[in-house]
Amino acid sequence: MGELLEPSPLSEQSQESSSRPILLGVIMVLLVAGVAGVLLRQSPKDVVTLHPYSAKLKLTDLKMSAAENFVGASVIYIDGTIANGGDKTVIHGLVHVIFKNSMGQVAQAEDVPLHVLQTSGPYPDAVDLTLSPLAPGQSKPFRLTFEHITADWDQAYPELQVTDVAVK
């Protein structure tokens, strides 16, 4: 009778061999989940560093407009006036632009070169500050151009901050 209650060595072997694939499958799932977690992890948000001279540059009189380009896509323009309240000539500027969604969250953030408008012909032309520097105490009209803005944007004015500045 004692033999009936004791498991046979053959059934123990089959139990061990059937649990190996399950254990191997669990290990593989954990490994794949770990690799996916590392690859899909979002990078930390870039902290926008301000150039010390950027505090002396003021963006005012903001206006937004939209137009269609030659291929039928919409282009968004932000026009305004930039004033140099410092004592140096600005030869380059970069503007950090944040578009928000209806919940007040960042929908899109871009760093756009600052271009000033020159009226040398019948239409104003946006040129880089290296071609038309901003002298101390001077104000000039500027234009920022966006080829694509996310559909999640709430259509409100974005936040603008001059971040990178080169002066001479």
C-alpha positions as CSV (number, residue, x, y, z in Angstrom):
1,M,0.0,0.0,0.0
2,G,2.9,2.3,0.7
3,E,3.6,2.4,-3.0
4,L,0.3,3.8,-4.0
5,L,0.8,6.9,-1.8
6,E,4.3,7.7,-2.9
7,P,4.7,9.5,-6.2
8,S,6.7,7.6,-8.8
9,P,10.0,9.0,-9.9
10,L,8.7,9.1,-13.4
11,S,5.9,11.6,-12.5
12,E,8.3,13.9,-10.7
13,Q,10.5,14.0,-13.8
14,S,7.5,14.9,-16.0
15,Q,6.5,17.7,-13.5
16,E,10.0,19.2,-13.6
17,S,10.2,19.1,-17.4
18,S,6.7,20.7,-17.8
19,S,7.6,23.6,-15.4
20,R,10.8,24.5,-17.2
21,P,9.1,26.0,-20.3
22,I,6.8,28.0,-18.0
23,L,9.7,29.3,-16.0
24,L,11.6,30.1,-19.2
25,G,8.5,31.9,-20.6
26,V,8.2,34.1,-17.4
27,I,11.9,35.0,-17.6
28,M,11.6,36.0,-21.2
29,V,8.5,38.1,-20.6
30,L,10.3,39.9,-17.7
31,L,13.4,40.4,-19.9
32,V,11.3,41.9,-22.8
33,A,9.4,44.1,-20.4
34,G,12.6,45.4,-18.9
35,V,14.1,46.2,-22.3
36,A,10.9,47.9,-23.5
37,G,10.9,50.0,-20.3
38,V,14.4,51.2,-20.9
39,L,13.8,52.0,-24.6
40,L,10.5,53.7,-24.1
41,R,11.5,55.7,-21.1
42,Q,11.0,59.4,-21.8
43,S,14.1,61.5,-21.5
44,P,14.1,64.2,-18.9
45,K,12.7,67.5,-20.1
46,D,15.3,69.8,-21.3
47,V,15.8,72.8,-19.1
48,V,15.9,76.0,-21.1
49,T,18.9,78.0,-20.1
50,L,18.7,81.8,-20.6
51,H,21.5,83.9,-21.7
52,P,22.1,86.7,-19.2
53,Y,21.5,89.3,-21.9
54,S,18.1,87.9,-22.8
55,A,16.6,89.8,-19.9
56,K,17.3,93.0,-21.7
57,L,15.4,92.0,-24.8
58,K,11.6,92.6,-24.8
59,L,9.1,91.1,-27.2
60,T,5.9,93.2,-27.6
61,D,3.0,93.9,-29.9
62,L,2.5,90.2,-30.7
63,K,0.2,89.3,-33.6
64,M,-0.5,85.9,-35.1
65,S,-1.5,85.2,-38.6
66,A,-1.8,82.2,-40.9
67,A,-1.3,81.9,-44.7
68,E,-1.1,79.1,-47.2
69,N,2.2,78.3,-48.8
70,F,2.7,77.3,-52.5
71,V,1.9,73.6,-51.8
72,G,-1.4,74.4,-49.9
73,A,-0.1,73.8,-46.3
74,S,-0.8,76.4,-43.6
75,V,2.0,78.4,-42.2
76,I,1.7,80.3,-38.9
77,Y,3.4,83.6,-38.3
78,I,4.0,85.4,-35.0
79,D,4.9,89.0,-35.6
80,G,5.9,91.6,-33.0
81,T,8.5,94.1,-32.0
82,I,11.8,93.3,-30.3
83,A,13.5,96.0,-28.2
84,N,17.1,96.0,-27.1
85,G,17.2,97.6,-23.6
86,G,20.9,96.8,-23.1
87,D,24.2,98.3,-24.1
88,K,25.3,95.7,-26.6
89,T,24.4,95.0,-30.2
90,V,22.5,91.7,-30.7
91,I,23.7,89.7,-33.7
92,H,21.8,86.4,-33.0
93,G,18.7,85.4,-31.1
94,L,16.8,82.2,-30.5
95,V,13.2,82.1,-29.1
96,H,11.8,79.2,-27.1
97,V,8.1,79.0,-28.1
98,I,5.6,76.9,-26.1
99,F,2.2,76.0,-27.5
100,K,-0.2,74.7,-24.9
101,N,-3.3,72.5,-25.2
102,S,-6.8,73.1,-23.8
103,M,-5.7,71.6,-20.4
104,G,-2.8,74.1,-20.1
105,Q,-0.2,71.4,-20.8
106,V,2.7,71.7,-23.3
107,A,1.5,70.5,-26.7
108,Q,4.6,71.6,-28.6
109,A,7.8,73.4,-27.8
110,E,10.3,74.7,-30.3
111,D,13.4,76.8,-30.5
112,V,13.1,79.2,-33.4
113,P,15.7,81.6,-34.8
114,L,14.7,85.3,-34.3
115,H,14.4,87.0,-37.7
116,V,13.8,90.8,-38.0
117,L,11.7,92.2,-40.9
118,Q,13.3,94.4,-43.5
119,T,11.3,96.4,-46.0
120,S,13.7,96.7,-48.8
121,G,11.2,95.7,-51.5
122,P,7.4,95.7,-51.9
123,Y,7.1,93.0,-49.2
124,P,8.8,92.7,-45.8
125,D,11.5,90.0,-45.7
126,A,12.5,88.1,-42.6
127,V,16.3,88.2,-42.2
128,D,18.6,86.9,-39.5
129,L,20.0,89.3,-37.0
130,T,23.5,88.7,-38.4
131,L,22.3,90.6,-41.5
132,S,20.4,93.3,-39.6
133,P,21.8,93.6,-36.0
134,L,19.8,95.1,-33.2
135,A,21.7,98.1,-31.8
136,P,21.4,99.2,-28.1
137,G,18.2,101.1,-27.5
138,Q,16.8,100.0,-30.9
139,S,13.5,98.3,-31.7
140,K,12.7,96.3,-34.8
141,P,9.7,94.3,-36.1
142,F,10.4,90.5,-36.0
143,R,8.7,87.4,-37.4
144,L,8.7,83.8,-36.2
145,T,7.5,81.2,-38.8
146,F,6.0,77.7,-38.1
147,E,5.5,75.2,-40.8
148,H,3.7,72.7,-38.5
149,I,1.9,73.1,-35.2
150,T,0.3,70.2,-33.5
151,A,-3.5,69.8,-33.8
152,D,-3.6,69.6,-29.9
153,W,-2.8,73.4,-29.7
154,D,-5.5,75.5,-28.1
155,Q,-5.1,78.3,-30.6
156,A,-4.1,80.8,-27.9
157,Y,-0.9,82.9,-28.1
158,P,2.1,80.8,-27.2
159,E,4.7,81.6,-24.5
160,L,7.8,83.3,-26.0
161,Q,11.2,83.5,-24.3
162,V,14.4,84.7,-25.8
163,T,17.0,82.1,-24.7
164,D,20.1,82.2,-26.8
165,V,21.7,85.5,-27.6
166,A,24.9,86.5,-29.3
167,V,26.1,90.1,-28.7
168,K,29.1,92.1,-29.9
